[in-house]
Amino acid sequence: MNIAVVDGQGGGIGRLIVEKLRQELGASVKIIGLGTNAVASSAMLKAGANEGASGENAVIYNVRKVDCIVGSVAILAANAFAGELSPPMAEAIASAEAVKILIPLNRSGIRISGAAGEPLPIQVDHLIEQVQEFGRQMELLCRT
């Protein structure tokens, strides 16, 4: 399974997601850390991503090649991350055929009704569980 982790600014959320994915799924998955900037990409590489890329073109190009895109819900919002996530990036992520598994952080002017305000590490744990379930579903489809 190929997973893109998208983050911006300092890459702290992406770093945490990559660490947990690597811890729970091991080397069985390929993780690409897509940062809106080089700092975010670097943080995800240090956390265990197989590859890293940064900037608008890198995000737009790579989200078309993965099975799953993970990050905060802000990656679907134009101008998120203090303007680092451009409208074309948000459109490419939202339009990608990949399954999107997102953390419902109430940032970027987005409030998600019904989303529990759990601490970030707990939300990342929920995200990892959903990625694992998606991986199991992919395996079943490949066998048939």
C-alpha positions, -999 to 999 in steps of 0.1 A, spaced: 0 0 0 13 35 -9 4 62 16 8 100 13 11 120 45 4 157 38 13 184 62 26 219 63 43 245 86 66 226 110 54 191 100 45 181 136 13 164 128 28 146 97 58 135 118 35 120 144 14 102 117 45 88 100 59 75 133 27 58 142 22 43 107 57 30 106 54 16 142 21 -2 134 25 -12 98 63 -16 96 80 -18 63 49 -33 46 38 2 34 55 28 14 51 63 29 57 95 11 58 126 32 44 155 12 51 188 28 39 222 18 75 233 26 109 216 31 107 217 69 75 197 69 89 171 44 121 168 64 102 162 96 83 133 80 115 119 65 132 119 99 101 101 113 105 72 88 89 82 55 104 63 25 104 95 4 97 131 9 88 159 -14 77 195 -9 59 222 -27 29 226 -49 40 205 -78 52 177 -56 18 175 -38 -2 177 -70 19 151 -88 22 125 -60 -14 124 -47 -24 109 -80 0 79 -74 -10 67 -39 -37 45 -25 -44 65 6 -39 102 17 -37 111 53 -34 143 73 -57 168 90 -89 178 74 -72 212 66 -55 196 36 -88 199 17 -90 236 24 -74 262 1 -49 285 19 -47 263 50 -15 262 70 -13 300 70 -15 301 32 10 273 25 -16 249 10 -25 265 -23 -59 262 -39 -45 238 -66 -30 216 -39 -64 214 -21 -81 206 -54 -56 179 -63 -60 162 -29 -98 164 -29 -100 152 -65 -75 123 -61 -90 88 -64 -71 78 -33 -90 71 -1 -86 101 23 -84 94 60 -83 127 78 -80 139 114 -109 163 123 -89 191 138 -109 222 142 -85 246 124 -84 267 93 -119 279 100 -133 244 97 -154 230 125 -167 195 122 -199 188 139 -199 157 160 -161 154 160 -149 147 195 -122 171 207 -98 143 217 -61 151 220 -40 148 188 -23 115 198 -57 98 203 -69 112 170 -38 98 153 -44 64 168 -79 64 153 -65 74 119 -40 45 121 -68 21 129 -87 33 98 -56 30 76 -51 -6 89 -87 -14 80 -83 1 46 -52 -20 41 -71 -52 50 -99 -43 26 -73 -37 -2 -57 -71 5 -91 -88 2 -99 -71 -31 -65 -81 -45 -72 -118 -36 -104 -119 -55 
